[in-house]
Amino acid sequence: MQDRARARNHFWTIAAGGLAAIALLGVTLTRMSEGFDRVSLEREQVVVDNGLSYRFEEIGRSLVPLVVWDDAVVHLDNRFDRAWTRDNIGTFLQVTEGFQFSWVLDADDRPIYGMDGGQEADLSSFGALARSTSSIVSRVRQAEAARNATAAPQQTAPQAAIVATATDVIGSDLYVLSAALVQPDFGTARISGRRAPVVVTGMKVDAPFLEAFQRRYMLSDAHLHSDDARFEAEQAHVGISNPEGVVVATVDWTPQQPGGALLRKFLPPTLILLVVMLAIALIAYRRAWAATRAVVASERHAVHVACHDTLTGLGNRHALEQRLTAQTTADGAVGSCAVHYVDLDEFKEVNDISGHAVGDELLRIVARRLRRLAGDADLCFRVGGDEFALIQPNANPASAAAFADAIVQGMNRRFGLSIGRFQISASVGVAFLEAADEDASAVLRKVDLALFAAKREGRQRFAVYDPVMEEAMRRRRGLLYALRRDLQAGLLTMVYQPQVDRDRTLVGVEALVRWTSNEFGPVSPAVFVPLAEESGMIEALEAFTLKQAFQDSLRWPSLKTAVNVSAVQLRDPGFTDRIIALARIMGVRPSNIELELTEGVLVDRGQNAANQLHALRAAGFSLAIDDFGTGYSSLSYLSRFPIQKIKIDRSFVIEMGRSRSADVLVSSIVHLGRSLDMRVIAEGVETPEQWLRLASAGCNEFQGYLTSRPVTADCIERLCAGETGAVQPQDPRFTPSWKRLAA
C-alpha cells in the first residue's frame, strides 16, 4: 500500500509537473511567436520602405539615357524640335517606360511640350502639376546651379546626371514624379542658354505597379490606401509622403507572421496529448527551437546567396560594389587600394567547342587560382560570365603592377581539366580608388576602361587606368557615331590600286574603301574597319563596298576588279545568293570580279565555306587568297577550294633582299602557285629591287606604290583611255601601260 501510495504521489507529482510544463511552454510559445512576428514585421517594413525608395529612384534613373544625350541638347535646347520631342520623349516614355505624362520645361521652368496618356497636352494643363512638381524641379535647378558654379569653363568630360524624384497625389491617383536635367554625354553638344531644359515625368502607382512590386519583394495581398492608414490592425504598413512630408498614401500587405504559424502548428497537438503532457511539452519546445534555427539559417542562406556566386563560391558583383563602397569611405583606403578586373581571353570558344560543363569546370579552377593569389577569399569576386575582380589593399603603383602581372602569368599556366590539360590567357585592367570616386560604379568604370585598353593592345597583358583612356573612349564613341552616320549617308569613298604584269600592262585593280570624316579627318581602314566589326556595322560597310566596286567596274569592262570578302560575309548562308543577285541587277559580269579571301576564312568555315565558294566559282567569279602565308597556309584547302590566284603578303615582299628566309618563302609560294595552275601576284611592291627579285622568282603580277598608289575611279578610267598621267608611280619607268587594253 505504501508503494502504491508512493506511486500515486509520484503520478500526481509528475502530472502537476506536466501541467506546469505545459503552461510554461504555452506562455513561452506565445511570447516567442509574438516576438518572431514583431521582428519579422519590422524587417518587412524596413525592406519594403527601402524597396519603394529604390524603385522610385530607379524610375527617375530611367530618364537618364534620354536627357544625358547630345541629341537631347540639340533638339530640346539649341533648337526646339517638337517632332523629335514627341517621338523621343513623350511617345518613348509613355510606350516603353510606362509613364502617364511627360513635360519639357525651358530655362525659365515654363512648359514647352507635354504628353499625357499618349496624347499631346495643352501647355496650360501643366498648371495642375506645378505644385506637386515644384520641389523636384527646384532641387534639379539647385544642383545645376551648384555644378555650374564649380565646373571648369571648358568642361568636356561627361558629368553625372541630375535627377530628383518625389511622390504626390494628383487628382485621385498617386504618382511617382521625376525631374531630370538635359545635358550632353560626349561633349559634342553644348547648352546654349543660361540654364538647361528639364524633363518632368509622372508614373501612376496603380495595380500593375503594385503587382510587380509585390512579386519583386514576395509580399502577400499588397494594396494601396489613398490616405494615412498606418494604424490599421493586422496589416504591415509603409507610408508614402508628398514633397511637404505629409503622408498621402500607405502601402499595406499581410505580414508573414512566422511565429503565429509555429504556434498554430505546435500548440493544438500539445493540448490534445495531455496524457503525455511533459513529453509533448519537451517535443514541442525542441521543435519550436529547431524551427527558429531553421528560420535564422534560411535568412543567412538568403543573404549568402544574394552576395555570392553559386558556381565558384566567390562574392558576386553586388558584394564587390558593397566592398568598394565601404572602401571609398574607409580611412586610408583612397589612393592605396587597387582594383584588378580580370577577363578570360577567348573563353567563349571553350564553351562552344567543349561545352558549358567544361567551361564551368574551368571557371571553378580559375576562381581557386585567383583566390590563392588574392590571399583572402573576401578580396576575390566573380563579376559575371568569365569576368573576375580582385581588391588589393595597401597597394602602390609598383605593387599593383606586380600583382596584375602575377595574375596574367598565373592565368597563362595550363589548367588540368577533366578533358585534359588546357591553356587559356587573361587580360587585366587596374585602377586605384581615388577621392573623386563617389561610389563603386566610378571605380568599376575606370577599371573597365583599363581592361578594354589591355584587350585592344593584344590581350594576355594588363593595363593601368590613365585619364587619357577616357579621351580615347570618347574618341572611339565619336568615331562610331560618325562612321554610322557617314555610312548611312553614303559618304565613304572607294579607291582602286592598279595591278600590272611583267610588261607593266594593267591587268586589274583592287577596290579599297576610304573614309574622311568631317570631325576626325582621314581615318585609316586599320582603325575604322575593326571598329565596324566590333560594333556590328561590318555587314553594312561591306555591302557598300561591293555595290560601289560593282558599279565602278562597269567603267573598265576589260579589267578584273578585286574586292575583299570577310569572314562575316562568308559566314552568312545567304551571301552567295545576294552577291550573284547584285551582279545581275547591276549588269556586272561575274568573270570581271575577283573575290579576295583571307586564309583564316577558309580554315574557320570548313564545309560551309567550300559550298559557298564552289557556288561563287560556278557563277563565274574569280577567287583569290589574300595575304597568303600569314595565316593557316595549307595545301589541303588549296586543293579543296576553287582558288585561281594567290596574293603574296607585303610583309614577305618588304623582307626580300634582307632575309634569306623571305626570299626562299616567296620563291616557294610562286612555285607552289604555278604548280597548281594558279596565278600569283605580289602586293606592297615599292622598289625596283623588289620587282626584279619577284620577277626572278617567277612572279608575273605586281601591285604596290612602285606602279601606283590607290587612285579614284576617274583616274583608272583615264588610265584605260591612255592617259599615263592619270597615276603617279614612285618610279616613272613602272607606269602602268594601257596598250593591251586597247587591243
VEXDREN-8313 format. One record per residue (C-alpha): chain; y, x, z. Coordinates in Angstrom, 1 decimal. Layout:
BEGIN
   chain       yy       xx       zz
       A        Y        X        Z
...
This chain:
BEGIN
   chain       yy       xx       zz
       A      0.0      0.0      0.0
       A      2.3      2.8      0.8
       A      1.5      4.4     -2.5
       A      2.1      1.1     -4.3
       A      5.4      0.6     -2.4
       A      6.4      4.1     -3.2
       A      5.6      3.4     -6.8
       A      7.7      0.2     -6.8
       A     10.5      2.1     -5.2
       A     10.3      4.7     -8.0
       A     10.3      1.9    -10.5
       A     13.5      0.3     -9.3
       A     15.0      3.7     -8.9
       A     14.1      4.5    -12.5
       A     15.2      1.0    -13.5
       A     18.5      1.5    -11.7
       A     19.0      4.9    -13.2
       A     18.2      3.5    -16.6
       A     20.7      0.7    -16.2
       A     23.3      3.2    -15.1
       A     22.5      5.5    -18.0
       A     22.8      2.6    -20.5
       A     26.1      1.6    -19.0
       A     27.3      5.1    -19.1
       A     26.0      5.5    -22.7
       A     27.7      2.3    -23.7
       A     31.0      3.4    -22.4
       A     30.6      6.9    -23.9
       A     29.7      5.5    -27.4
       A     32.6      3.1    -27.3
       A     35.1      5.7    -26.5
       A     33.6      8.2    -28.9
       A     33.8      5.6    -31.7
       A     37.3      4.8    -30.9
       A     38.2      8.5    -30.8
       A     36.4      9.1    -34.2
       A     38.2      6.1    -35.7
       A     41.6      7.2    -34.4
       A     41.2     10.8    -35.7
       A     39.8      9.6    -39.0
       A     42.7      7.1    -39.3
       A     45.3      9.8    -38.5
       A     43.7     12.1    -41.0
       A     43.5      9.5    -43.7
       A     47.1      8.5    -43.2
       A     48.3     12.2    -43.5
       A     46.1     12.7    -46.6
       A     47.4      9.6    -48.3
       A     51.0     10.3    -47.3
       A     50.8     13.8    -48.8
       A     48.9     12.4    -51.8
       A     51.6      9.9    -52.5
       A     54.3     12.6    -52.2
       A     52.3     14.9    -54.5
       A     51.7     12.0    -57.0
       A     55.5     11.2    -57.1
       A     56.3     14.8    -57.7
       A     53.6     15.0    -60.3
       A     55.3     12.1    -62.2
       A     58.6     14.0    -62.0
       A     57.0     17.2    -63.3
       A     55.6     15.3    -66.3
       A     59.1     15.2    -67.7
       A     59.4     19.0    -67.7
       A     57.9     19.7    -71.2
       A     60.3     17.1    -72.8
       A     63.5     18.3    -71.1
       A     62.9     22.0    -70.8
       A     62.8     22.4    -74.6
       A     65.2     23.9    -77.1
       A     64.8     20.8    -79.3
       A     65.9     18.5    -76.4
       A     69.0     20.7    -76.0
       A     69.8     20.4    -79.7
       A     69.2     16.7    -80.1
       A     70.5     15.4    -76.7
       A     73.4     17.8    -76.0
       A     74.5     19.8    -79.1
       A     74.4     16.6    -81.0
       A     73.1     13.2    -80.0
       A     70.2     12.2    -82.3
       A     69.3      8.6    -81.5
       A     66.2      8.6    -83.6
       A     64.9     11.8    -82.1
       A     65.6     10.4    -78.6
       A     63.8      7.2    -79.3
       A     60.7      9.0    -80.6
       A     60.5     12.0    -78.3
       A     62.0     10.5    -75.0
       A     61.8      6.7    -75.0
       A     58.7      5.9    -77.0
       A     56.8      9.1    -75.9
       A     57.3      8.5    -72.2
       A     56.5      4.8    -72.5
       A     53.4      5.1    -74.6
       A     52.0      8.5    -73.4
       A     53.1      8.7    -69.8
       A     53.3      5.0    -68.9
       A     57.0      5.0    -67.8
       A     58.5      1.5    -67.7
       A     62.0      2.7    -68.6
       A     63.8      5.9    -69.5
       A     67.5      6.7    -69.8
       A     69.5      9.6    -71.1
       A     72.8     10.3    -69.2
       A     75.6     12.5    -70.6
       A     77.5     15.2    -68.8
       A     79.6     12.5    -67.1
       A     76.4     10.7    -66.0
       A     77.1      7.8    -68.3
       A     74.1      6.3    -70.2
       A     73.9      7.2    -73.9
       A     70.4      5.9    -74.6
       A     67.9      3.7    -72.8
       A     64.5      2.2    -73.4
       A     62.9     -0.4    -71.1
       A     59.4     -1.8    -71.6
       A     59.1     -0.2    -75.0
       A     62.4     -1.8    -76.3
       A     65.7     -0.1    -76.7
       A     68.0     -1.3    -73.9
       A     71.7     -2.2    -73.9
       A     73.7      0.6    -72.2
       A     75.4     -1.9    -69.9
       A     72.0     -2.7    -68.3
       A     71.9      0.7    -66.7
       A     74.3     -0.6    -64.0
       A     71.3     -2.4    -62.3
       A     69.7      1.1    -61.8
       A     72.8      3.0    -60.9
       A     72.5      2.6    -57.1
       A     68.8      3.4    -57.0
       A     69.1      6.5    -59.3
       A     72.4      7.9    -58.0
       A     70.8     10.0    -55.3
       A     68.3     11.8    -57.6
       A     71.0     12.3    -60.3
       A     73.3     13.8    -57.6
       A     70.5     16.1    -56.4
       A     69.9     17.3    -60.0
       A     73.7     17.9    -60.5
       A     73.9     19.8    -57.3
       A     71.0     22.1    -58.3
       A     72.6     22.5    -61.7
       A     76.0     23.5    -60.2
       A     74.4     25.9    -57.7
       A     72.4     27.6    -60.5
       A     75.4     27.8    -62.8
       A     77.4     29.4    -60.0
       A     74.9     32.2    -59.5
       A     73.5     32.6    -63.1
       A     74.5     35.7    -65.1
       A     76.9     34.9    -68.0
       A     74.4     36.0    -70.7
       A     71.3     34.5    -69.0
       A     68.5     34.2    -71.7
       A     65.3     34.2    -69.6
       A     63.6     30.7    -69.2
       A     64.8     29.1    -65.9
       A     62.9     26.8    -63.6
       A     63.1     23.1    -64.3
       A     65.4     21.0    -62.2
       A     63.7     17.7    -61.3
       A     64.3     15.2    -58.5
       A     62.2     12.1    -57.5
       A     62.7      9.1    -55.3
       A     61.2      5.6    -54.8
       A     63.0      2.3    -54.5
       A     62.6     -1.4    -55.1
       A     64.2     -2.6    -58.3
       A     64.1     -6.4    -58.6
       A     60.8     -7.3    -57.0
       A     58.9     -4.1    -58.0
       A     58.6     -0.7    -56.5
       A     59.4      2.2    -58.9
       A     58.9      5.9    -58.8
       A     62.3      7.2    -60.1
       A     62.7     10.7    -61.6
       A     65.7     12.6    -62.9
       A     65.3     15.9    -64.9
       A     68.0     18.2    -66.3
       A     67.8     19.0    -70.0
       A     67.7     22.8    -70.6
       A     66.4     25.3    -73.1
       A     63.0     27.0    -72.9
       A     63.0     30.1    -75.1
       A     66.8     30.5    -75.2
       A     67.3     29.7    -78.9
       A     69.5     26.7    -78.0
       A     72.4     26.5    -75.5
       A     74.1     23.7    -73.6
       A     77.4     23.1    -75.3
       A     79.2     21.1    -72.6
       A     80.2     21.9    -69.0
       A     77.0     20.0    -67.8
       A     73.7     19.2    -69.4
       A     72.3     15.7    -70.1
       A     70.0     14.2    -67.5
       A     66.9     12.1    -68.3
       A     66.2      9.4    -65.8
       A     62.8      7.5    -65.8
       A     61.1      4.9    -63.7
       A     57.3      4.2    -63.4
       A     56.2      1.0    -61.8
       A     53.9      1.2    -58.8
       A     51.6     -1.6    -59.9
       A     47.9     -2.5    -59.6
       A     46.7      0.1    -62.2
       A     48.8      2.8    -60.4
       A     47.2      1.9    -57.0
       A     43.7      1.6    -58.5
       A     44.0      5.1    -60.0
       A     45.4      6.4    -56.7
       A     42.6      4.7    -54.8
       A     39.9      6.3    -56.9
       A     41.5      9.7    -56.6
       A     41.5      9.6    -52.8
       A     38.4      7.4    -52.3
       A     40.2      4.6    -50.5
       A     38.9      1.1    -49.9
       A     40.9     -2.1    -50.6
       A     44.2     -0.3    -51.2
       A     47.1     -2.7    -51.7
       A     50.9     -2.6    -51.6
       A     53.2     -4.6    -49.4
       A     56.8     -5.1    -50.6
       A     58.2     -4.6    -47.1
       A     57.5     -2.6    -43.9
       A     54.0     -3.7    -42.8
       A     53.1     -0.6    -40.9
       A     52.2     -2.7    -37.8
       A     49.6     -4.8    -39.5
       A     46.5     -4.8    -37.4
       A     43.1     -3.3    -38.6
       A     44.7     -1.6    -41.5
       A     45.8      2.0    -42.3
       A     49.4      2.3    -43.4
       A     51.8      4.7    -45.2
       A     55.4      3.7    -45.5
       A     57.4      4.3    -48.7
       A     61.2      4.8    -48.2
       A     64.1      4.3    -50.6
       A     66.8      7.0    -51.1
       A     68.6      5.8    -48.0
       A     65.5      6.4    -45.8
       A     64.7      2.7    -45.4
       A     61.0      1.8    -45.6
       A     60.9     -0.7    -48.6
       A     57.1     -0.8    -49.2
       A     53.9      0.0    -47.5
       A     50.5      1.1    -48.9
       A     47.7     -0.4    -46.8
       A     44.0      0.2    -47.0
       A     40.9     -0.4    -45.0
       A     40.1      2.7    -42.9
       A     36.6      4.2    -42.9
       A     36.0      3.8    -39.1
       A     33.0      6.2    -38.8
       A     32.9      5.7    -35.0
       A     32.6      1.9    -35.4
       A     29.8      2.3    -37.9
       A     28.0      4.6    -35.5
       A     28.4      2.2    -32.6
       A     27.1     -0.8    -34.7
       A     24.1      1.3    -35.7
       A     23.0      2.6    -32.2
       A     24.1      0.0    -29.6
       A     22.0     -3.0    -30.7
       A     18.7     -1.1    -30.5
       A     19.7      0.2    -27.1
       A     20.3     -3.4    -25.8
       A     17.1     -4.7    -27.3
       A     14.9     -2.0    -25.9
       A     15.9     -2.4    -22.2
       A     12.3     -1.8    -21.1
       A     12.7      1.8    -22.1
       A     16.4      2.0    -21.2
       A     16.5      5.6    -20.3
       A     14.6      6.8    -23.3
       A     16.7      4.7    -25.6
       A     19.9      5.9    -24.0
       A     18.9      9.6    -24.4
       A     17.8      9.0    -28.0
       A     21.0      7.1    -28.8
       A     23.1      9.8    -27.3
       A     21.2     12.5    -29.2
       A     21.6     10.6    -32.4
       A     25.3     10.0    -31.8
       A     25.8     13.7    -31.2
       A     23.8     14.5    -34.3
       A     25.9     12.1    -36.4
       A     29.1     13.6    -35.0
       A     28.0     17.0    -36.0
       A     27.0     15.7    -39.5
       A     30.5     14.3    -40.0
       A     32.1     17.6    -39.0
       A     29.7     19.6    -41.2
       A     30.4     17.2    -44.1
       A     34.1     17.8    -43.7
       A     33.6     21.5    -43.5
       A     31.4     21.4    -46.6
       A     34.0     19.4    -48.5
       A     36.7     21.9    -47.6
       A     34.5     24.8    -48.7
       A     33.6     23.1    -52.0
       A     37.3     22.4    -52.7
       A     38.2     26.1    -52.3
       A     35.1     27.8    -53.6
       A     33.3     28.3    -57.0
       A     29.8     26.8    -56.8
       A     28.3     29.3    -59.3
       A     29.4     32.6    -57.7
       A     30.4     31.5    -54.2
       A     33.8     33.2    -54.6
       A     37.1     31.4    -53.9
       A     38.4     29.3    -56.8
       A     41.9     29.1    -58.3
       A     43.1     26.7    -55.6
       A     42.0     29.3    -52.9
       A     43.8     32.1    -54.9
       A     47.0     30.1    -55.1
       A     46.9     29.4    -51.4
       A     46.3     33.0    -50.6
       A     49.1     34.2    -52.9
       A     51.5     31.6    -51.5
       A     50.7     32.9    -48.0
       A     51.2     36.4    -49.2
       A     54.7     35.7    -50.6
       A     55.9     34.7    -47.1
       A     53.9     37.4    -45.2
       A     55.9     40.3    -43.7
       A     55.4     43.5    -45.6
       A     53.4     41.8    -48.4
       A     56.2     41.7    -51.0
       A     56.1     44.8    -53.1
       A     52.9     46.1    -51.6
       A     50.3     43.5    -52.7
       A     48.9     43.8    -56.2
       A     47.0     41.1    -58.1
       A     44.4     42.1    -60.7
       A     43.4     39.4    -63.3
       A     40.0     40.2    -64.9
       A     38.8     38.7    -68.2
       A     35.4     39.5    -69.7
       A     35.7     40.5    -73.3
       A     33.6     38.6    -75.9
       A     31.9     36.5    -73.1
       A     31.7     33.5    -75.4
       A     29.3     35.4    -77.6
       A     26.9     35.8    -74.6
       A     26.8     32.0    -74.2
       A     26.5     31.4    -78.0
       A     23.7     34.0    -78.5
       A     21.7     34.0    -75.3
       A     22.5     30.6    -73.8
       A     24.5     29.3    -70.9
       A     21.8     30.1    -68.3
       A     22.1     33.8    -69.2
       A     25.9     33.5    -69.2
       A     25.8     32.0    -65.6
       A     23.4     34.8    -64.5
       A     25.9     37.4    -65.9
       A     28.8     35.7    -64.1
       A     27.0     35.9    -60.7
       A     26.3     39.6    -61.2
       A     29.9     40.2    -62.2
       A     31.0     38.4    -59.1
       A     28.8     40.6    -56.8
       A     30.1     43.7    -58.5
       A     33.7     42.7    -58.2
       A     33.2     41.7    -54.5
       A     31.9     45.2    -53.8
       A     34.9     46.7    -55.5
       A     37.3     44.4    -53.5
       A     35.5     45.3    -50.2
       A     36.2     41.8    -48.9
       A     34.9     38.5    -50.4
       A     38.1     36.8    -49.3
       A     40.1     39.0    -51.7
       A     37.9     38.1    -54.8
       A     38.2     34.9    -56.7
       A     36.7     33.2    -59.8
       A     39.7     31.5    -61.5
       A     37.6     29.8    -64.2
       A     35.2     30.5    -67.1
       A     35.0     34.3    -67.4
       A     38.2     35.0    -65.5
       A     38.4     36.5    -62.1
       A     41.2     37.7    -59.8
       A     41.3     40.3    -57.1
       A     44.0     40.8    -54.5
       A     44.8     44.4    -53.4
       A     46.8     44.6    -50.2
       A     48.8     47.7    -49.2
       A     49.0     48.9    -52.8
       A     51.4     51.1    -54.7
       A     51.7     51.7    -58.5
       A     49.3     54.7    -58.3
       A     46.6     53.0    -56.2
       A     46.9     49.7    -58.2
       A     46.3     51.6    -61.5
       A     43.4     53.5    -60.0
       A     41.8     50.2    -58.7
       A     42.4     48.5    -62.1
       A     40.7     51.4    -63.9
       A     37.8     51.2    -61.4
       A     37.4     47.5    -62.3
       A     37.4     48.4    -66.0
       A     34.8     51.1    -65.5
       A     32.7     49.0    -63.2
       A     32.5     46.2    -65.7
       A     31.6     48.7    -68.5
       A     28.4     49.7    -66.8
       A     25.2     47.9    -68.0
       A     24.1     44.7    -66.3
       A     20.5     44.1    -65.5
       A     19.7     40.5    -66.7
       A     16.5     38.6    -67.0
       A     16.6     39.2    -70.7
       A     17.1     42.9    -70.3
       A     19.9     45.4    -69.9
       A     23.3     44.0    -71.2
       A     26.6     45.7    -72.0
       A     30.0     44.0    -71.7
       A     33.5     45.1    -71.1
       A     36.6     43.6    -69.3
       A     40.4     43.6    -69.7
       A     42.6     43.6    -66.6
       A     46.2     42.6    -66.0
       A     48.0     43.9    -62.9
       A     51.2     42.6    -61.2
       A     52.8     43.1    -57.9
       A     54.2     40.4    -55.6
       A     58.0     40.6    -55.6
       A     60.8     39.0    -53.6
       A     61.7     36.9    -56.7
       A     58.3     35.2    -56.7
       A     58.8     31.8    -55.2
       A     55.2     30.8    -55.3
       A     51.7     31.7    -56.7
       A     52.5     30.4    -60.2
       A     55.2     33.0    -60.7
       A     52.8     35.8    -59.8
       A     50.0     34.4    -61.9
       A     52.3     34.1    -64.9
       A     53.2     37.8    -64.7
       A     49.6     38.9    -64.3
       A     48.6     36.7    -67.2
       A     51.2     38.4    -69.4
       A     49.8     41.8    -68.4
       A     46.3     40.6    -69.2
       A     47.5     39.4    -72.6
       A     49.0     42.8    -73.3
       A     45.8     44.6    -72.3
       A     43.8     42.4    -74.8
       A     46.4     43.0    -77.5
       A     46.1     46.7    -77.0
       A     42.4     46.7    -77.8
       A     40.6     45.3    -74.7
       A     38.4     47.3    -72.3
       A     41.6     48.5    -70.6
       A     44.2     47.5    -68.1
       A     47.9     46.8    -68.3
       A     50.5     46.6    -65.6
       A     53.2     43.9    -65.8
       A     56.5     45.0    -67.1
       A     59.6     42.8    -67.6
       A     59.5     43.9    -71.3
       A     56.4     41.7    -71.6
       A     58.5     38.6    -71.0
       A     60.6     39.5    -74.0
       A     57.5     40.3    -76.1
       A     56.1     36.9    -75.2
       A     59.3     35.2    -76.1
       A     59.4     37.0    -79.4
       A     55.8     36.1    -80.1
       A     56.6     32.4    -79.4
       A     59.7     32.7    -81.5
       A     57.6     34.2    -84.4
       A     55.0     31.4    -84.0
       A     57.7     28.7    -84.2
       A     59.4     30.4    -87.2
       A     56.1     31.0    -89.0
       A     55.0     27.4    -88.6
       A     58.4     26.2    -89.8
       A     58.7     28.5    -92.8
       A     55.0     27.9    -93.8
       A     55.6     24.1    -93.8
       A     58.8     24.6    -95.8
       A     57.0     26.9    -98.3
       A     59.4     29.8    -97.6
       A     56.8     32.6    -97.7
       A     56.5     34.6   -101.0
       A     53.9     36.3   -103.0
       A     54.0     39.8   -104.5
       A     51.4     41.5   -106.7
       A     50.3     45.1   -106.9
       A     49.1     46.3   -110.3
       A     45.5     47.6   -110.7
       A     45.0     50.1   -113.6
       A     42.2     52.0   -115.2
       A     41.9     55.8   -116.0
       A     44.2     55.3   -119.0
       A     46.8     53.7   -116.7
       A     46.2     50.4   -118.5
       A     46.9     47.3   -116.5
       A     43.6     45.5   -115.8
       A     44.5     43.3   -112.9
       A     46.8     42.5   -109.9
       A     46.2     41.9   -106.2
       A     48.0     38.9   -104.6
       A     49.7     39.8   -101.3
       A     51.7     37.4    -99.1
       A     55.1     38.3    -97.7
       A     57.4     36.7    -95.1
       A     61.0     37.3    -94.4
       A     62.3     35.2    -91.5
       A     65.9     34.2    -91.1
       A     65.7     35.1    -87.4
       A     63.4     38.2    -87.4
       A     63.9     39.6    -90.9
       A     61.0     41.0    -92.9
       A     57.8     40.6    -90.8
       A     54.7     42.7    -91.7
       A     51.5     41.0    -92.6
       A     49.8     43.1    -90.0
       A     51.9     41.0    -87.5
       A     52.1     37.5    -88.9
       A     48.5     37.2    -90.3
       A     46.8     37.9    -86.8
       A     49.4     35.6    -85.3
       A     48.4     32.9    -87.7
       A     44.7     33.5    -86.9
       A     45.3     33.2    -83.1
       A     47.4     30.0    -83.5
       A     45.2     28.1    -85.9
       A     47.7     28.4    -88.8
       A     45.5     30.7    -90.9
       A     44.0     28.0    -93.0
       A     47.4     26.7    -94.0
       A     48.6     30.3    -94.7
       A     45.5     30.9    -96.9
       A     45.9     27.6    -98.7
       A     49.5     28.6    -99.6
       A     48.3     32.0   -100.8
       A     45.6     30.6   -103.0
       A     47.8     27.9   -104.5
       A     50.7     30.3   -105.3
       A     48.4     33.0   -106.6
       A     46.6     30.5   -108.9
       A     50.0     29.2   -110.2
       A     51.3     32.7   -110.8
       A     48.1     33.8   -112.5
       A     48.9     31.4   -115.4
       A     51.8     33.7   -116.3
       A     49.4     36.5   -117.2
       A     46.2     34.9   -118.5
       A     44.7     38.2   -119.8
       A     44.7     39.8   -116.3
       A     42.5     39.3   -113.3
       A     44.3     38.2   -110.1
       A     42.6     39.3   -106.9
       A     43.0     37.0   -103.8
       A     41.8     37.8   -100.3
       A     39.3     35.3    -98.7
       A     39.0     35.4    -94.9
       A     36.1     34.6    -92.6
       A     37.8     31.4    -91.6
       A     37.8     30.1    -95.1
       A     34.2     31.1    -95.9
       A     33.0     29.5    -92.6
       A     34.2     26.1    -93.9
       A     31.3     24.5    -95.8
       A     33.8     22.7    -98.0
       A     35.7     25.8    -99.0
       A     33.8     26.3   -102.3
       A     34.4     22.8   -103.5
       A     38.1     22.9   -102.6
       A     38.7     26.2   -104.4
       A     36.8     25.0   -107.5
       A     38.8     21.8   -107.5
       A     42.1     23.7   -107.0
       A     41.4     25.8   -110.1
       A     40.6     22.8   -112.1
       A     43.7     20.9   -111.0
       A     46.0     23.9   -111.7
       A     44.4     24.7   -115.0
       A     43.2     28.1   -113.9
       A     40.1     29.7   -115.4
       A     37.9     30.9   -112.6
       A     37.0     34.0   -114.7
       A     40.6     35.2   -114.2
       A     40.4     35.0   -110.4
       A     38.7     37.7   -108.3
       A     38.0     36.8   -104.6
       A     38.1     39.8   -102.3
       A     35.9     39.6    -99.2
       A     35.5     41.9    -96.1
       A     32.1     43.3    -95.2
       A     32.2     41.5    -91.8
       A     32.4     38.1    -93.6
       A     29.1     38.8    -95.3
       A     27.3     40.1    -92.2
       A     28.5     37.4    -89.8
       A     28.0     34.4    -92.0
       A     24.4     35.0    -93.2
       A     22.7     32.4    -95.4
       A     25.7     30.1    -95.4
       A     27.8     32.9    -97.0
       A     25.1     33.6    -99.6
       A     25.0     29.9   -100.7
       A     28.8     29.7   -100.9
       A     29.2     33.0   -102.8
       A     26.4     32.1   -105.3
       A     28.2     28.8   -105.9
       A     31.5     30.5   -106.5
       A     29.9     33.0   -108.8
       A     28.2     30.2   -110.7
       A     31.7     28.6   -111.1
       A     33.0     31.7   -112.8
       A     34.9     33.5   -110.0
       A     34.5     37.3   -109.7
       A     33.6     38.6   -106.2
       A     34.7     42.0   -104.7
       A     34.1     43.8   -101.4
       A     37.4     44.8    -99.8
       A     37.8     47.9    -97.6
       A     34.2     49.0    -98.4
       A     32.8     51.5    -95.9
       A     34.9     50.5    -92.9
       A     32.7     47.7    -91.6
       A     29.0     47.0    -91.8
       A     28.1     48.7    -95.1
       A     24.6     47.8    -96.0
       A     22.5     47.9    -99.2
       A     20.9     44.6    -98.1
       A     24.0     42.4    -98.5
       A     24.9     44.2   -101.8
       A     21.6     43.1   -103.2
       A     21.7     39.6   -101.6
       A     25.2     38.6   -102.7
       A     26.5     38.4   -106.2
       A     29.1     41.2   -105.9
       A     30.7     42.6   -109.0
       A     33.2     45.0   -107.6
       A     33.6     47.5   -104.7
       A     37.1     48.5   -103.3
       A     37.2     51.9   -101.6
       A     39.3     51.7    -98.5
       A     42.6     53.6    -98.4
       A     41.5     55.4    -95.2
       A     39.0     57.4    -97.3
       A     41.4     58.0   -100.1
       A     44.0     59.5    -97.8
       A     41.5     61.9    -96.3
       A     40.3     63.2    -99.7
       A     41.1     66.9   -100.1
       A     41.5     67.2    -96.3
       A     38.0     66.2    -95.2
       A     34.8     67.2    -97.0
       A     33.0     64.2    -95.5
       A     35.6     61.9    -97.0
       A     35.1     63.4   -100.5
       A     31.3     63.0   -100.0
       A     31.7     59.4    -98.9
       A     33.9     58.4   -101.8
       A     31.6     60.1   -104.3
       A     28.6     58.3   -102.7
       A     30.4     54.9   -102.8
       A     31.3     55.4   -106.5
       A     27.7     56.4   -107.5
       A     26.3     53.5   -105.4
       A     28.5     51.0   -107.2
       A     27.7     52.4   -110.6
       A     24.0     52.4   -109.9
       A     24.2     48.7   -109.0
       A     26.3     48.0   -112.2
       A     29.4     47.2   -110.0
       A     33.0     48.2   -110.8
       A     34.6     50.5   -108.3
       A     38.4     50.6   -107.5
       A     40.2     52.8   -105.0
       A     43.2     51.4   -103.1
       A     46.0     53.3   -101.5
       A     46.3     55.9   -104.2
       A     49.6     57.6   -103.6
       A     49.4     61.1   -105.1
       A     48.3     62.7   -108.4
       A     45.8     64.8   -106.5
       A     44.1     61.7   -105.1
       A     44.0     60.2   -108.6
       A     42.3     63.4   -110.0
       A     39.8     63.6   -107.2
       A     38.8     60.0   -107.6
       A     38.5     60.3   -111.3
       A     36.4     63.4   -110.9
       A     34.1     61.4   -108.5
       A     33.7     58.8   -111.3
       A     36.1     56.1   -110.1
       A     37.6     54.2   -113.1
       A     40.1     51.8   -111.5
       A     43.1     52.6   -109.2
       A     45.6     50.7   -107.1
       A     48.5     52.2   -105.0
       A     52.1     53.3   -104.8
       A     51.4     56.1   -107.3
       A     51.4     53.5   -110.1
       A     53.5     50.8   -108.5
       A     54.4     49.1   -105.2
       A     53.8     45.4   -104.9
       A     56.3     43.6   -107.1
       A     57.3     40.0   -107.8
       A     55.5     37.7   -110.3
       A     58.5     38.1   -112.6
       A     58.0     41.9   -112.7
       A     54.3     41.5   -113.6
       A     55.2     39.1   -116.4
       A     57.8     41.5   -117.7
       A     55.3     44.3   -117.5
       A     52.9     42.3   -119.6
       A     55.7     41.8   -122.1
       A     56.1     45.5   -122.5
       A     59.0     46.3   -120.1
       A     57.8     49.5   -118.4
       A     60.9     49.4   -116.2
       A     59.6     46.3   -114.5
       A     57.8     48.5   -111.9
       A     58.9     51.7   -110.2
       A     55.9     54.1   -109.7
       A     56.1     57.1   -107.4
       A     55.3     59.2   -110.5
       A     56.5     58.0   -113.9
       A     53.5     59.6   -115.5
       A     51.4     57.0   -114.0
       A     53.4     53.9   -115.0
       A     51.0     51.1   -115.9
       A     50.5     50.5   -119.6
       A     50.6     47.1   -121.3
       A     49.2     48.1   -124.7
       A     45.7     46.9   -124.2
       A     47.1     43.5   -123.1
       A     48.9     43.2   -126.3
       A     45.8     43.7   -128.4
